[in-house]
Amino acid sequence: MIWLGRGRQYLYSCFSLSPRLPPATRLRIRHLSTKLFVGGLSYDTNETVLKDVFGFHGEIIEVKVMCDTVSGKSKGYGFVQFVSEDAASRALKGIDGQLLDGRNIRVEYANKQI
C-alpha cells in the first residue's frame, strides 16, 4: 500500500485483490487455492445441500455455512474447501452464477483471513 498524504486514502498495490480489478486480472495474480467463498445463498440452504452440489466437482474437505449466533439462521454465505486446486477450479467455473434453492449464487476464491 502507498500512503498519499494526510487525509487521503491508501492506494492498493497491483498485487492487491481489490474488488476494483477486473475478474480476469484477479485470477491471474491470485495464487490458486482450494477454499471457495459461496455468496448469495438462500437462507434455507444448509451444509448438506452445498456438499451435494459441490461434491460433483471433486473431493471436499469441509463445508461451512455461516450462521447468526443469536438466531441460528444462515447469513447467506459459506465456504467450501476441496482436496485439490483442480477440483476447486472446476467447481468455480461450473457453479458460479448457477441457480441453487431459487437464488443465483456467486462463487469466488476465498481470501485469506488476516
Protein Blocks (a to p, Z undefined) as FASTA:
>chain_A
ZZebehiacdddfkbccfkbcfklmmmmpccdfbdcdehiafkbcfklmmmmmmmnoccf
bdcddddfklopaehiacdddfbfklmmmmmmmmgopaeehiacddddddddZZ
